[in-house]
Amino acid sequence: MTAPLPPAGELVRHSGTMLLIGRLTDVSDTHAVSEVVISGDSTFYRGGRGVPAYVGLEYMAQTIAAYDGVQRVQSGEPPVIGFLLGTRRYEAPRPYFEAGETLQIRVDMTFNDNGMAAFDGVIRVDGEERALASINVYRPEGGMGIEEAGR
């Protein structure tokens, strides 16, 4: 029997309304999958429209953070803050994620060396691709605690 995955709030160093992913549903050595249910209470929700598709980049980034959090927890370390360096080719064919949609966010690591990593991300709704991106991130050696990040 596989142990259940920790809640996203234990893996991502965001809290309150800035914790955007709902739950981690799958993780391996090279990928992670999370879910987000869009509702009128979603952070960045715009009445009658939904959540702007560009927020999908942050959904992907937080899924990467959750992936890293799992890797660290499994090594006996606490989750730490990493840095989103940039993205290439963020594509979203629709301008909004609509209320009632459940987004499935998947990130696959394509490169990892000396704290620098790259991931391909995709957001799907009912199997339909709704956003794609390549994301570059940096994780300082030994990590950076939340207290040090504000200095």
C-alpha positions in Angstrom: 0.0 0.0 0.0 1.3 3.4 -1.0 1.3 6.2 1.7 -1.1 9.0 0.9 0.5 12.2 -0.5 0.8 15.1 2.0 -1.6 18.1 1.6 -0.3 20.8 -0.8 0.0 23.2 2.1 2.6 21.0 3.7 4.7 20.9 0.4 4.4 24.5 -1.0 5.6 27.5 0.9 2.5 29.5 0.1 -0.5 29.9 2.4 -4.0 31.3 2.6 -5.3 32.7 -0.7 -1.9 32.4 -2.4 -1.8 28.6 -2.1 -3.5 28.0 -5.5 -3.3 24.3 -6.0 -5.9 22.1 -4.4 -4.1 18.8 -4.0 -1.3 16.7 -5.3 -2.7 13.5 -7.0 0.5 11.8 -8.3 4.2 12.1 -8.0 7.3 10.2 -9.2 11.0 10.9 -9.5 10.4 12.9 -12.7 6.8 14.3 -12.6 3.9 15.5 -10.4 0.2 16.1 -11.0 -2.1 18.4 -9.0 -5.7 19.5 -9.2 -7.4 22.8 -9.0 -11.2 23.2 -8.9 -12.3 26.6 -10.3 -15.0 28.3 -8.3 -16.2 31.8 -7.5 -14.0 31.5 -4.4 -10.8 30.8 -6.4 -8.1 33.4 -6.0 -8.0 35.7 -9.1 -11.6 34.7 -10.1 -13.4 37.3 -12.2 -17.2 37.2 -12.0 -18.8 35.8 -15.1 -15.5 34.8 -16.7 -13.4 32.6 -14.4 -9.7 32.6 -13.6 -7.5 34.2 -16.3 -5.6 31.5 -18.2 -2.2 33.2 -17.4 -2.7 32.1 -13.8 -2.0 28.6 -15.1 1.7 29.5 -15.1 1.5 29.8 -11.3 -0.5 26.6 -11.0 2.3 24.9 -12.8 4.9 26.6 -10.7 3.2 25.5 -7.5 2.9 21.9 -8.8 6.7 22.0 -9.3 7.1 23.3 -5.8 4.9 20.5 -4.5 7.1 18.0 -6.5 10.2 19.4 -4.9 8.5 19.4 -1.5 7.8 15.7 -1.8 11.4 15.0 -2.8 12.6 16.9 0.2 10.2 15.3 2.7 11.2 11.9 1.5 14.8 12.9 2.2 14.0 14.1 5.7 14.2 17.8 4.8 11.5 20.5 5.1 10.1 22.1 1.9 11.8 25.3 0.9 11.3 28.3 -1.4 12.5 28.0 -4.9 12.5 30.5 -7.7 10.6 30.7 -11.0 13.2 32.0 -13.4 11.1 32.1 -16.5 8.9 30.3 -19.1 9.0 29.7 -22.8 6.0 29.1 -25.0 3.2 29.6 -22.5 0.2 28.8 -24.6 -3.5 28.9 -23.6 -6.1 28.6 -26.3 -8.9 30.0 -24.1 -8.6 33.2 -22.0 -10.2 31.8 -18.8 -10.5 28.7 -16.7 -14.3 28.6 -16.0 -16.2 27.9 -12.7 -16.9 24.2 -12.2 -13.9 23.1 -14.2 -11.4 20.8 -12.5 -7.9 21.5 -13.8 -5.3 18.7 -13.9 -1.8 20.2 -13.9 1.1 17.9 -14.8 4.8 18.9 -14.8 7.6 16.7 -16.1 11.2 17.4 -15.3 13.3 17.6 -18.5 16.6 19.0 -16.9 18.1 19.1 -13.5 21.7 20.2 -12.6 23.2 22.2 -9.8 19.8 23.5 -8.6 18.7 24.6 -12.0 15.8 22.6 -13.4 13.4 22.7 -16.4 9.9 21.3 -16.6 7.3 20.8 -19.3 3.9 21.7 -18.0 0.4 21.0 -19.2 -3.0 21.8 -17.9 -5.9 19.6 -18.9 -9.7 19.8 -18.4 -11.5 16.6 -19.1 -8.5 15.4 -21.2 -8.4 18.6 -23.3 -5.1 20.6 -23.2 -5.9 24.1 -22.0 -2.3 25.4 -21.4 1.2 24.4 -22.2 4.6 25.8 -21.1 8.3 25.1 -20.5 9.3 26.4 -17.1 12.8 27.1 -15.7 13.3 27.1 -11.9 16.1 27.4 -9.4 16.5 25.9 -6.0 19.4 27.3 -4.0 21.7 24.6 -2.6 20.5 23.6 0.8 17.3 25.5 0.1 16.2 28.8 1.5 13.9 29.0 4.5 10.9 31.2 4.6 12.5 33.5 7.1 15.5 34.1 4.8 13.4 34.8 1.8 12.1 38.1 3.1 15.6 39.5 3.8 
